[in-house]
Amino acid sequence: MYVFIVNPISGNGRGEIVWKSIEKILRNKKVNFKAHLTSDKAHAAEIVRSINPDSVTAVVVVGGDGTVHEVVNGLQHKKIPLGIIPAGTGNDYARSMSIPKNFEHALERILSGEKKKIDILHIGERICMTVIGIGFDGKVAQLANESKSKKILNSLGLGKFIYLIIVLKLLFKYKPTKVTVELDDVTYEYEKVWLIAVANLPYYGGGMYICPHAISDDGVFDVCIVNNVSKFKILQIFPKVFLGQHINHPAVTVLKGKNIKVISDIPVIIHGDGEIIGETPIEVTVKKDVLDIV
């Protein structure tokens, strides 16, 4: 049996629209399934925790990255494969894994039953699939989640541009800080750090190609550090992030590792998969081949 977890309000209601079409397809194909519609932010994880893994072929999310994040955290102690049909604003996980935007094609891939094991980022008891952002991008994620403009832009099909708008507004207020990074027992000191992105997959923030070489099953994460650069230069570098060309700039450092500790002079916001998870200090570990994806 397939268990579908549907966020009806993701993508400003796209989740519900997509689900109604998927439900018809499943009934026509006589697929054995059960559906749950989420009612609040924590509901998806609660649903997953109540599932008996013995009778489930896969858990399938119909929603955005936030819903995926909640489901994955619910799945971490259950050996159940995960499928995703993107219906959110950013859909960075789907973009990173080349999941079709067309829900029918995405569903076909899930029903084919082909599986792939991927790595997962761990922060204590919490896990993330895509990117953990520390500093400037953590603050951007926080403001995006709180933004009233997000719903308006979603209704116009322009939801992902909320990140761009907030980046430009926040740029002139944000103060970079000194950071100590311990990466696989090697210590680095960085002055005037804007952001540190720890990536299991290359995309975040609605299509920003933050770590172009990040791979979901190589047993390591990629780290992108931006520091010692003026606000004016940030404006010059920023457009390049959508093509992954920012990594060639001298203000950008790219590393790889399996365990990272980040300590900053002042606490800075952290997001994981676009969801706020706390403030520095933080320790992140990658665990290989943790989750089956269909």
C-alpha positions as CSV (number, residue, x, y, z in Angstrom):
1,M,0.0,0.0,0.0
2,Y,1.1,3.5,-0.8
3,V,0.5,6.2,1.9
4,F,0.1,9.7,0.5
5,I,0.7,12.7,2.7
6,V,-0.8,15.7,1.1
7,N,-0.3,19.3,2.1
8,P,-3.4,20.9,0.6
9,I,-2.2,24.5,1.1
10,S,1.3,24.1,-0.3
11,G,2.1,26.3,-3.3
12,N,-1.0,28.4,-2.4
13,G,-3.4,25.5,-2.8
14,R,-1.5,23.7,-5.6
15,G,-1.1,20.7,-3.3
16,E,-4.9,20.1,-3.1
17,I,-5.4,20.6,-6.9
18,V,-2.6,18.2,-7.7
19,W,-3.9,15.6,-5.2
20,K,-7.4,15.6,-6.7
21,S,-5.9,14.6,-10.1
22,I,-3.5,12.1,-8.6
23,E,-6.4,10.4,-6.7
24,K,-8.3,9.9,-9.9
25,I,-5.3,8.3,-11.6
26,L,-4.7,6.0,-8.6
27,R,-8.3,4.8,-8.6
28,N,-8.2,4.2,-12.4
29,K,-5.0,2.2,-12.0
30,K,-6.5,0.3,-9.0
31,V,-3.5,1.2,-6.9
32,N,-3.9,0.3,-3.2
33,F,-3.4,3.6,-1.3
34,K,-4.4,5.6,1.7
35,A,-4.3,9.4,1.9
36,H,-3.8,11.9,4.7
37,L,-4.3,15.6,4.3
38,T,-2.2,17.6,6.8
39,S,-3.9,20.2,9.0
40,D,-0.8,22.0,10.4
41,K,3.0,22.2,10.3
42,A,3.7,19.2,12.6
43,H,0.9,17.0,11.4
44,A,2.9,15.3,8.6
45,A,5.5,14.0,11.0
46,E,2.8,12.8,13.3
47,I,1.1,10.8,10.5
48,V,4.4,9.1,9.6
49,R,5.1,8.1,13.1
50,S,1.8,6.3,13.3
51,I,2.4,4.2,10.2
52,N,3.1,0.5,10.4
53,P,6.1,0.0,8.1
54,D,5.2,-3.7,7.4
55,S,2.2,-2.9,5.2
56,V,3.6,0.2,3.4
57,T,5.3,0.1,0.0
58,A,6.3,3.8,0.2
59,V,5.3,7.1,1.8
60,V,4.6,9.7,-0.9
61,V,4.6,13.5,-0.2
62,V,2.4,15.8,-2.3
63,G,3.7,19.2,-1.2
64,G,6.7,21.4,-0.9
65,D,10.1,21.2,0.8
66,G,8.7,22.0,4.2
67,T,6.3,19.0,4.1
68,V,9.1,16.8,2.8
69,H,11.3,17.9,5.8
70,E,8.6,17.0,8.3
71,V,8.0,13.6,6.7
72,V,11.6,12.7,6.5
73,N,12.0,13.5,10.2
74,G,9.1,11.3,10.9
75,L,10.6,8.5,8.8
76,Q,14.1,8.5,10.3
77,H,13.4,5.5,12.5
78,K,11.3,3.6,10.0
79,K,12.6,1.7,7.0
80,I,10.0,3.0,4.5
81,P,10.9,4.4,1.1
82,L,10.0,8.0,0.3
83,G,8.4,9.4,-2.9
84,I,7.9,13.0,-3.7
85,I,5.4,14.8,-6.0
86,P,6.4,18.5,-6.0
87,A,3.6,21.0,-5.3
88,G,5.3,23.7,-3.3
89,T,7.0,27.0,-3.8
90,G,10.7,26.2,-4.0
91,N,10.7,22.5,-4.7
92,D,14.5,22.4,-4.3
93,Y,14.6,18.7,-3.4
94,A,12.7,17.8,-6.5
95,R,14.9,20.1,-8.6
96,S,18.1,18.5,-7.2
97,M,16.9,15.0,-7.8
98,S,15.5,15.7,-11.3
99,I,11.9,14.8,-10.3
100,P,9.5,15.9,-13.0
101,K,7.4,19.0,-12.4
102,N,4.6,17.2,-14.2
103,F,2.8,15.3,-11.4
104,E,1.7,12.5,-13.7
105,H,5.3,11.8,-14.7
106,A,6.4,12.1,-11.1
107,L,3.8,9.6,-10.1
108,E,4.8,7.2,-12.9
109,R,8.4,7.2,-11.6
110,I,7.1,6.4,-8.0
111,L,4.9,3.6,-9.1
112,S,7.7,2.0,-11.1
113,G,9.2,1.0,-7.7
114,E,12.8,1.8,-8.6
115,K,14.8,2.8,-5.5
116,K,17.9,4.9,-4.7
117,K,19.6,5.2,-1.4
118,I,20.6,8.8,-0.4
119,D,22.6,10.3,2.5
120,I,21.1,12.5,5.2
121,L,22.4,15.5,7.2
122,H,22.0,15.1,11.0
123,I,21.8,17.9,13.5
124,G,21.3,16.1,16.8
125,E,18.0,14.3,16.6
126,R,16.9,16.4,13.6
127,I,17.6,15.5,10.0
128,C,17.7,17.4,6.7
129,M,17.8,16.3,3.0
130,T,18.9,19.3,1.1
131,V,20.9,22.2,2.6
132,I,21.6,23.6,6.1
133,G,22.0,27.4,5.9
134,I,23.9,29.3,8.6
135,G,23.9,33.1,8.9
136,F,22.5,35.4,6.2
137,D,20.6,32.6,4.4
138,G,19.2,31.4,7.7
139,K,17.7,34.8,8.3
140,V,16.4,34.9,4.7
141,A,14.6,31.6,5.3
142,Q,13.1,32.9,8.6
143,L,11.8,36.1,7.0
144,A,10.4,34.2,4.0
145,N,8.5,31.8,6.3
146,E,7.0,34.8,8.1
147,S,6.3,36.9,5.0
148,K,2.7,37.9,4.2
149,S,3.9,38.6,0.6
150,K,4.7,35.0,0.0
151,K,1.0,34.0,-0.3
152,I,0.4,36.8,-2.8
153,L,3.4,35.9,-4.9
154,N,2.3,32.2,-4.7
155,S,-1.1,33.1,-6.1
156,L,0.6,34.7,-9.1
157,G,2.9,31.7,-9.6
158,L,5.9,33.8,-8.5
159,G,6.4,32.4,-5.0
160,K,10.1,31.6,-5.3
161,F,10.8,35.3,-5.9
162,I,10.1,36.1,-2.3
163,Y,13.6,34.8,-1.5
164,L,15.1,37.3,-4.0
165,I,13.1,40.2,-2.5
166,I,14.1,39.4,1.0
167,V,17.8,39.0,0.0
168,L,17.9,42.5,-1.4
169,K,16.1,44.0,1.6
170,L,18.2,42.1,4.2
171,L,21.5,42.8,2.5
172,F,21.8,46.3,3.8
173,K,20.9,45.4,7.4
174,Y,22.8,42.2,8.0
175,K,26.1,42.3,9.8
176,P,28.6,39.5,9.0
177,T,30.4,37.8,11.9
178,K,33.6,36.0,12.8
179,V,33.2,32.2,12.6
180,T,35.2,29.2,13.7
181,V,34.7,26.1,11.6
182,E,35.9,22.6,12.6
183,L,35.7,20.3,9.6
184,D,36.8,16.7,10.1
185,D,39.2,17.8,12.9
186,V,40.7,20.6,10.9
187,T,40.0,24.1,12.3
188,Y,39.4,27.2,10.1
189,E,38.9,30.8,11.2
190,Y,36.9,33.2,9.0
191,E,36.3,36.9,9.4
192,K,33.2,38.7,8.3
193,V,31.2,35.6,7.4
194,W,28.0,36.2,5.5
195,L,26.8,32.6,5.2
196,I,27.8,29.0,5.5
197,A,25.8,26.4,3.5
198,V,26.2,22.7,4.3
199,A,24.8,20.9,1.3
200,N,23.7,17.3,0.7
201,L,22.1,18.5,-2.5
202,P,23.0,21.4,-4.8
203,Y,19.8,23.6,-4.6
204,Y,18.1,25.7,-2.0
205,G,16.1,29.0,-1.7
206,G,13.9,28.4,-4.7
207,G,16.6,27.5,-7.3
208,M,19.8,28.9,-5.9
209,Y,22.6,26.5,-7.1
210,I,24.6,27.0,-3.9
211,C,26.8,23.9,-4.1
212,P,26.9,22.7,-7.7
213,H,29.0,19.6,-6.9
214,A,26.9,18.3,-4.0
215,I,25.8,14.7,-4.5
216,S,23.2,12.9,-2.4
217,D,25.0,9.6,-2.2
218,D,28.7,10.2,-2.0
219,G,29.0,10.0,1.8
220,V,30.2,13.7,2.2
221,F,28.6,17.1,2.2
222,D,29.7,20.2,0.4
223,V,30.3,23.5,2.3
224,C,30.0,26.9,0.8
225,I,31.4,29.8,2.8
226,V,31.1,33.5,1.8
227,N,33.2,36.0,3.8
228,N,35.3,39.1,3.6
229,V,33.3,40.8,0.9
230,S,31.4,44.1,0.7
231,K,27.7,44.5,0.3
232,F,28.3,45.9,-3.2
233,K,30.3,42.8,-4.2
234,I,27.6,40.6,-2.7
235,L,25.2,42.2,-5.2
236,Q,27.6,41.4,-8.0
237,I,28.1,37.8,-6.9
238,F,24.4,37.0,-6.1
239,P,23.0,36.6,-9.6
240,K,25.8,34.1,-10.3
241,V,24.4,31.7,-7.6
242,F,21.5,30.7,-9.9
243,L,24.1,29.3,-12.4
244,G,26.6,28.0,-9.8
245,Q,29.2,30.4,-11.0
246,H,29.6,32.1,-7.6
247,I,32.0,29.4,-6.5
248,N,34.8,30.9,-8.7
249,H,34.8,34.2,-6.8
250,P,37.7,34.7,-4.3
251,A,35.2,35.5,-1.5
252,V,33.7,32.0,-1.8
253,T,35.3,29.0,-0.2
254,V,34.1,25.5,-1.1
255,L,35.0,22.5,1.1
256,K,33.9,18.9,1.6
257,G,33.6,16.8,4.7
258,K,31.6,14.4,6.9
259,N,31.4,16.4,10.2
260,I,31.3,20.1,10.8
261,K,31.1,22.3,13.8
262,V,30.3,26.0,13.4
263,I,30.8,28.6,16.2
264,S,30.1,32.3,15.7
265,D,31.0,35.4,17.7
266,I,27.3,36.1,18.0
267,P,24.4,33.6,17.6
268,V,23.1,33.5,14.0
269,I,20.0,31.8,12.6
270,I,20.1,28.3,11.1
271,H,17.7,26.7,8.6
272,G,17.5,23.2,7.4
273,D,15.5,22.5,4.2
274,G,14.1,26.0,4.5
275,E,12.8,25.4,8.1
276,I,14.2,27.3,11.0
277,I,16.1,24.9,13.4
278,G,17.9,27.2,15.8
279,E,21.0,29.3,16.2
280,T,24.8,28.7,16.3
281,P,26.7,26.9,17.6
282,I,25.8,23.8,15.5
283,E,27.3,20.4,14.6
284,V,26.3,18.6,11.4
285,T,27.1,15.1,10.4
286,V,26.4,13.3,7.2
287,K,25.2,9.6,7.3
288,K,25.5,7.6,4.2
289,D,22.7,5.6,2.5
290,V,20.1,6.3,5.2
291,L,17.0,6.8,3.2
292,D,15.4,4.9,0.2
293,I,13.9,7.2,-2.4
294,V,11.5,5.8,-5.0
